[in-house]
Amino acid sequence: MEGGVPEADGSAFKECISLSKNNPYVLRLAFSAGIGGLLFDYDTGVISGSLLYIREDFKDVDRKTWLQGKQEEGIQIL
């Protein structure tokens, strides 16, 4: 069948895994990248959740987008 999806071959994946198991640098790099992604997502969720309560208390923030940006910037600095 022309133009179809080629069948997956597990040998390339197994070769990649076997090379990375022998290299501790690759394992540390992958681990730190994974932890960094989790922390970034957690931080984004916390900031989004806090914005809901701040908008209730300060009505000007809800109407002015530049003020929302400054508010998010201030939260990220903390």
Phi and psi restraints in degrees (value plus and minus 20) as a CYANA .aco file:
   2 GLU   PHI    -106.1   -66.1
   2 GLU   PSI     124.9   164.9
   3 GLY   PHI      56.2    96.2
   3 GLY   PSI     -15.0    25.0
   4 GLY   PHI    -104.2   -64.2
   4 GLY   PSI     159.1   199.1
   5 VAL   PHI    -103.7   -63.7
   5 VAL   PSI     108.1   148.1
   6 PRO   PHI     -89.6   -49.6
   6 PRO   PSI     131.9   171.9
   7 GLU   PHI     -90.5   -50.5
   7 GLU   PSI     118.9   158.9
   8 ALA   PHI     -92.3   -52.3
   8 ALA   PSI     118.7   158.7
   9 ASP   PHI    -136.2   -96.2
   9 ASP   PSI     101.6   141.6
  10 GLY   PHI     -97.2   -57.2
  10 GLY   PSI     -28.2    11.8
  11 SER   PHI     -89.1   -49.1
  11 SER   PSI     -56.0   -16.0
  12 ALA   PHI     -86.6   -46.6
  12 ALA   PSI     -59.5   -19.5
  13 PHE   PHI     -86.6   -46.6
  13 PHE   PSI     -63.1   -23.1
  14 LYS   PHI     -83.8   -43.8
  14 LYS   PSI     -56.9   -16.9
  15 GLU   PHI     -86.2   -46.2
  15 GLU   PSI     -60.7   -20.7
  16 CYS   PHI     -84.7   -44.7
  16 CYS   PSI     -63.3   -23.3
  17 ILE   PHI     -84.7   -44.7
  17 ILE   PSI     -62.1   -22.1
  18 SER   PHI     -86.1   -46.1
  18 SER   PSI     -53.3   -13.3
  19 LEU   PHI     -91.0   -51.0
  19 LEU   PSI     -57.4   -17.4
  20 SER   PHI     -95.8   -55.8
  20 SER   PSI     -46.5    -6.5
  21 LYS   PHI     -86.3   -46.3
  21 LYS   PSI     -50.0   -10.0
  22 ASN   PHI    -104.8   -64.8
  22 ASN   PSI     -28.5    11.5
  23 ASN   PHI    -134.8   -94.8
  23 ASN   PSI      83.6   123.6
  24 PRO   PHI     -86.0   -46.0
  24 PRO   PSI     -44.8    -4.8
  25 TYR   PHI     -82.7   -42.7
  25 TYR   PSI     -63.1   -23.1
  26 VAL   PHI     -85.3   -45.3
  26 VAL   PSI     -60.5   -20.5
  27 LEU   PHI     -85.2   -45.2
  27 LEU   PSI     -63.9   -23.9
  28 ARG   PHI     -84.9   -44.9
  28 ARG   PSI     -59.2   -19.2
  29 LEU   PHI     -84.7   -44.7
  29 LEU   PSI     -64.3   -24.3
  30 ALA   PHI     -85.5   -45.5
  30 ALA   PSI     -60.1   -20.1
  31 PHE   PHI     -84.9   -44.9
  31 PHE   PSI     -66.2   -26.2
  32 SER   PHI     -88.0   -48.0
  32 SER   PSI     -53.2   -13.2
  33 ALA   PHI     -87.0   -47.0
  33 ALA   PSI     -59.2   -19.2
  34 GLY   PHI     -85.6   -45.6
  34 GLY   PSI     -64.2   -24.2
  35 ILE   PHI     -84.2   -44.2
  35 ILE   PSI     -61.0   -21.0
  36 GLY   PHI     -81.1   -41.1
  36 GLY   PSI     -60.4   -20.4
  37 GLY   PHI     -84.5   -44.5
  37 GLY   PSI     -61.7   -21.7
  38 LEU   PHI     -83.9   -43.9
  38 LEU   PSI     -63.8   -23.8
  39 LEU   PHI     -86.0   -46.0
  39 LEU   PSI     -58.2   -18.2
  40 PHE   PHI     -83.8   -43.8
  40 PHE   PSI     -63.6   -23.6
  41 ASP   PHI     -86.2   -46.2
  41 ASP   PSI     -59.0   -19.0
  42 TYR   PHI     -83.8   -43.8
  42 TYR   PSI     -64.4   -24.4
  43 ASP   PHI     -82.0   -42.0
  43 ASP   PSI     -61.4   -21.4
  44 THR   PHI     -82.3   -42.3
  44 THR   PSI     -61.3   -21.3
  45 GLY   PHI     -86.0   -46.0
  45 GLY   PSI     -59.9   -19.9
  46 VAL   PHI     -85.4   -45.4
  46 VAL   PSI     -63.7   -23.7
  47 ILE   PHI     -84.7   -44.7
  47 ILE   PSI     -62.6   -22.6
  48 SER   PHI     -83.9   -43.9
  48 SER   PSI     -59.0   -19.0
  49 GLY   PHI     -87.4   -47.4
  49 GLY   PSI     -57.5   -17.5
  50 SER   PHI     -91.9   -51.9
  50 SER   PSI     -49.0    -9.0
  51 LEU   PHI     -83.7   -43.7
  51 LEU   PSI     -52.1   -12.1
  52 LEU   PHI     -82.6   -42.6
  52 LEU   PSI     -62.4   -22.4
  53 TYR   PHI     -95.4   -55.4
  53 TYR   PSI     -54.3   -14.3
  54 ILE   PHI     -88.5   -48.5
  54 ILE   PSI     -56.7   -16.7
  55 ARG   PHI     -85.1   -45.1
  55 ARG   PSI     -52.0   -12.0
  56 GLU   PHI     -87.5   -47.5
  56 GLU   PSI     -58.0   -18.0
  57 ASP   PHI    -100.0   -60.0
  57 ASP   PSI     -55.1   -15.1
  58 PHE   PHI    -138.0   -98.0
  58 PHE   PSI      82.7   122.7
  59 LYS   PHI     -89.2   -49.2
  59 LYS   PSI     -47.0    -7.0
  60 ASP   PHI     -85.7   -45.7
  60 ASP   PSI     -50.2   -10.2
  61 VAL   PHI     -84.9   -44.9
  61 VAL   PSI     -54.5   -14.5
  62 ASP   PHI     -90.2   -50.2
  62 ASP   PSI     -47.0    -7.0
  63 ARG   PHI    -113.2   -73.2
  63 ARG   PSI     -44.4    -4.4
  64 LYS   PHI    -134.3   -94.3
  64 LYS   PSI      98.1   138.1
  65 THR   PHI     -91.7   -51.7
  65 THR   PSI     -53.1   -13.1
  66 TRP   PHI     -86.6   -46.6
  66 TRP   PSI     -51.4   -11.4
  67 LEU   PHI     -90.8   -50.8
  67 LEU   PSI     -53.8   -13.8
  68 GLN   PHI     -84.5   -44.5
  68 GLN   PSI     -60.3   -20.3
  69 GLY   PHI     -83.5   -43.5
  69 GLY   PSI     -62.9   -22.9
  70 LYS   PHI     -85.7   -45.7
  70 LYS   PSI     -55.4   -15.4
  71 GLN   PHI     -85.4   -45.4
  71 GLN   PSI     -65.7   -25.7
  72 GLU   PHI     -84.0   -44.0
  72 GLU   PSI     -58.0   -18.0
  73 GLU   PHI     -83.8   -43.8
  73 GLU   PSI     -61.5   -21.5
  74 GLY   PHI     -85.7   -45.7
  74 GLY   PSI     -57.7   -17.7
  75 ILE   PHI     -87.1   -47.1
  75 ILE   PSI     -59.3   -19.3
  76 GLN   PHI     -87.9   -47.9
  76 GLN   PSI     -50.2   -10.2
  77 ILE   PHI     -88.1   -48.1
  77 ILE   PSI     -55.9   -15.9
